[in-house]
Amino acid sequence: MSNAAISESIPRILVVGGGAGGLELATRLGRSLGKSKKALITLVDANMTHIWKPLLHEVAAGSLDSSGDELNYVAQAKWNHFQFQLGAMSGLDRDQRVIRLDAIKDEHGEELIPQREIAYDYLVLAVGSNTNDFNTQGAAEHCLFLDTREQAERFHRMLLNQYMKAQASSEGQISEKINVAIIGAGATGVELAAELHHAARLLQAYGLNRIRPEDLHINLVEASGRVLPALPERISEPVTDTLKKLGVHLHTGSPVKAVTAEGLLLANGEQIAASLKVWAAGIRAPGFLANLGLETNRINQVVVHTTLQTAADERIFAFGDCAACPTGEEGKTVPPRAQAAHQQATLLARNIKRLLEGKPLQEYVYRDYGSLISLSTFSAVGNLMGNLTGNVMLEGKLARWFYVSLYRMHQMALYGVPRTLMLMLSDRVGSSTAPRLKLH
């Protein structure tokens, strides 16, 4: 039977966004409903490949070669019984039940695929979030962001270019210095700072020694009074101590007032010189969500019920960072964290099957299983929360092992256990034959 004939006889489930949550959902639905021809599952994303977003700080520092850890959507669709459509969503017609995708152009601006529409019976929005610069003066013009692989790779190239420039300078010149400013001391900012310090050591070991590790000045700026303000102080304190030991300069208690080509101006009057500036503070959902006719909040998140159905249309679901899901506490919504997106993807896979079977939908209840912060090879800190473990504080190698296991769990959800074990073996073999840092 052709796909056209199938689509006329079975429900069409359209998932927009191939991030961790959206890809996990499409994979689960493909294995259950797509394989048995109970539904036609389609995933839409603006890119051809997926990389786990919590790894982008490692891509930026060069600790991770993104080409080795990216997943191709077309191959994943083939292996897991769903379809993939390349495109960026820009519009929605709820009456006709179609979404609109922007035209796709090549690197020369020539149109490859025209603007088109895709029909659905049930629509799931999982488009994640972008960094929120809060309209700070000069931020958009002078800061780099780490929302995509391309942005992380651009930062890495700019960092390498400064090292190469210094290496080519005349022998008699003194060591060069690089000033880096990271705005936002949440998980991304903290992990990037530690990873950059590790990269500086490796670059010297590989012979790029005109910039010594101590000459890579890393400034971590946080508007609140401490690093990791969203996490408990018992996690923040050891992280702060480790960062100070690594020589990271901490600037807390004052927001950034303006960004220039030369550096940052803080609200308290302090000026920080920086040639490389990374904005890693705050999130907001993609702007197009506010123009779809669905209820959204001030940061463009789609308002949903605890069933993850949108407030405006019960045939449309949203989850992950792009959704404002109530927690049950007055005025509070589920935090934009990877574990929440994973939990919601698991629930939605069940709920969509229940929906097709005419059963009532289950409600999502956020469960905080703790937080883990990686400080590159130097340390890791976090806590695990659960019914059996209670609230256990972790630090050092054990915390690092649990941190790595989060990515392996993501891989298992996408590939299954056998293929994940093969990937782990491949990573171990590859690490013994490749440089420990991406040098191009």
Order of alpha helices (4+ residues) and beta strands (2+ residues): alpha-beta-alpha-beta-beta-alpha-alpha-beta-alpha-beta-beta-beta-beta-beta-beta-beta-beta-alpha-alpha-beta-alpha-beta-alpha-beta-beta-beta-beta-beta-beta-beta-beta-beta-alpha-beta-beta-beta-alpha-alpha
